[in-house]
Amino acid sequence: MNETIKIILNRRSIRKYKNEQIKDEELQMILEAGKYAPCGLNQQSTYFTVVQNEKMLKKINDVCKQVYLSSGIKVFEDRAKADNFCVYHGAPTFVIACGEKEVAAYLNNGSVALENMLIAAESIGIGSCWIHALTMIFQTEEGQTLKNELGIPDNHVFVGAAAFGYKDMPQPSPAPRKEGTVNIIR
């Protein structure tokens, strides 16, 4: 098995990070991997917003908590009521990926870019976690205000986000893979 396959098979979501910012060179490698992800018709429609500012991270978390608490969805309300609620798991770097809504494949393009970033992070010893919580947030008035504060262009919509930082927990073991998910036609 080559190193790339090992990294893909071993990468796990990390939900506890050291209180230490990742190095700029590491961030640039991760972002470059995202920018070089495959995309439909080479439109390169994904827009990345990197948040490392503690006040802005707190604001993102506060807006998320507020939206979750008023969502009417019990699982989200319960999560938001937790004393240690943190949508980005305390990671020092949070990357939000958005796509141009006029581009048909914006969701696919942004998702592939985030996956490239997660794999790149693992390859250089940086922990990561896919965060999808902002989907609901950016559909609210508070979320639109936050989107404007983050400088995300008006014609872009949320695809996904990822937390990045140095791991402060053991690497989790993989969950068993579901059977019956492959159909090979020869």
C-alpha positions in Angstrom: 0.0 0.0 0.0 1.5 3.4 -0.9 1.7 6.4 1.4 -1.3 8.3 -0.1 -3.6 5.3 0.4 -2.4 4.9 4.0 -3.1 8.5 4.7 -6.6 8.3 3.2 -7.4 5.1 5.2 -6.0 6.4 8.5 -7.4 10.0 8.5 -10.1 10.5 11.1 -12.1 13.4 12.4 -10.2 15.1 15.3 -12.4 16.9 17.8 -9.8 18.1 20.3 -6.9 20.4 19.4 -3.9 22.0 21.1 -4.1 25.7 21.8 -1.5 26.4 19.3 -2.0 27.9 15.8 -0.8 25.9 12.8 2.2 27.3 10.9 1.5 29.6 7.9 3.5 27.2 5.7 1.2 24.3 6.8 -1.9 26.4 6.1 -0.6 27.3 2.7 0.0 23.7 1.8 -3.5 22.7 2.9 -5.1 25.6 0.9 -3.1 24.7 -2.1 -4.3 21.2 -2.0 -7.9 22.5 -1.9 -7.3 24.9 -4.8 -5.8 22.0 -6.9 -8.8 19.7 -6.4 -10.7 18.4 -9.4 -13.6 20.6 -10.4 -16.2 20.6 -13.2 -15.1 22.2 -16.4 -12.1 23.6 -14.5 -14.3 26.5 -13.3 -12.4 26.7 -9.9 -15.6 28.1 -8.3 -14.7 27.4 -4.7 -14.1 30.4 -2.4 -12.2 29.7 0.9 -12.5 31.9 4.0 -9.9 31.1 6.6 -10.7 32.2 10.1 -7.9 32.2 12.7 -9.1 35.3 14.7 -10.3 34.2 18.1 -13.1 36.8 18.3 -14.4 35.8 14.9 -14.3 32.1 15.8 -16.2 32.9 19.0 -18.8 34.9 17.0 -19.2 32.0 14.5 -19.8 29.7 17.5 -22.2 32.1 19.2 -24.3 32.5 16.0 -24.3 28.7 15.5 -25.4 28.1 19.0 -28.2 30.7 18.8 -29.5 29.2 15.5 -29.3 25.7 16.9 -31.2 26.7 20.0 -34.1 28.2 18.0 -34.1 25.5 15.3 -36.9 23.4 16.6 -34.7 20.3 15.9 -34.2 18.5 19.2 -30.7 17.0 18.3 -29.4 20.5 17.4 -31.0 22.1 20.4 -29.5 19.5 22.7 -26.0 19.9 21.2 -26.2 23.7 21.6 -27.2 23.4 25.3 -24.0 21.6 26.1 -21.6 23.7 28.3 -18.7 22.8 26.0 -20.5 23.5 22.7 -18.0 24.5 20.0 -19.0 24.1 16.4 -15.3 24.0 15.3 -14.2 21.8 18.3 -11.7 24.5 19.6 -9.5 24.2 16.5 -7.4 27.4 15.9 -8.0 27.4 12.2 -11.4 27.1 10.6 -11.8 27.1 6.8 -15.2 27.8 5.2 -15.7 26.7 1.6 -18.4 28.4 -0.5 -19.2 28.0 -4.2 -20.6 30.3 -6.9 -24.3 29.5 -7.0 -24.4 30.0 -10.8 -21.9 27.1 -11.2 -23.9 23.8 -11.5 -21.3 21.7 -9.8 -20.4 24.2 -7.0 -21.4 21.7 -4.2 -19.3 18.9 -5.7 -16.3 21.2 -6.4 -16.3 22.6 -2.9 -16.7 19.1 -1.3 -13.8 17.7 -3.3 -11.6 20.7 -2.4 -12.4 20.2 1.3 -11.6 16.5 1.0 -8.2 17.3 -0.6 -7.5 19.7 2.3 -8.4 17.1 4.9 -6.1 14.5 3.3 -3.3 17.1 2.9 -3.6 18.1 6.6 -3.3 14.5 7.7 -0.2 14.0 5.5 1.6 16.8 7.4 0.4 15.8 10.9 -2.4 18.3 11.2 -5.7 17.1 12.6 -8.9 18.0 10.9 -12.7 17.6 11.1 -15.4 18.2 8.4 -17.9 20.7 9.8 -21.3 20.9 8.1 -23.1 22.9 10.8 -23.0 26.2 9.0 -25.5 25.0 6.3 -28.4 25.9 8.5 -26.8 29.0 9.9 -26.2 30.8 6.5 -29.9 30.3 5.8 -30.8 32.6 8.6 -30.7 36.4 8.9 -28.0 36.1 11.6 -26.0 33.9 9.3 -26.3 36.3 6.4 -25.0 39.1 8.6 -22.1 36.7 9.6 -21.5 35.8 5.9 -21.1 39.6 5.1 -18.7 40.1 8.1 -16.6 37.2 6.8 -16.4 38.8 3.4 -17.9 35.9 1.5 -19.2 37.2 -1.9 -22.9 37.5 -2.3 -23.1 35.1 -5.2 -21.5 32.3 -3.1 -23.3 29.7 -1.0 -22.0 27.5 1.8 -20.6 24.1 0.8 -18.8 22.9 4.0 -16.1 23.8 6.4 -13.2 22.2 8.2 -11.4 22.6 11.5 -7.6 22.3 11.5 -5.1 22.2 14.3 -2.5 20.1 16.1 -4.1 17.0 17.5 -4.7 16.8 21.3 -6.2 13.4 21.4 -5.3 9.9 20.2 -6.1 9.0 16.6 -9.6 7.3 16.7 -10.0 3.9 15.3 -12.1 3.6 12.2 -15.7 2.5 12.4 -16.5 -0.7 10.6 -17.3 -0.1 6.9 -20.8 -0.8 5.7 -21.3 -3.9 3.6 -23.2 -3.9 0.3 -22.1 -0.4 -0.8 -20.2 -1.5 -4.0 -21.7 -2.9 -7.2 -19.2 -4.0 -9.8 -20.5 -4.5 -13.3 -18.1 -6.2 -15.7 
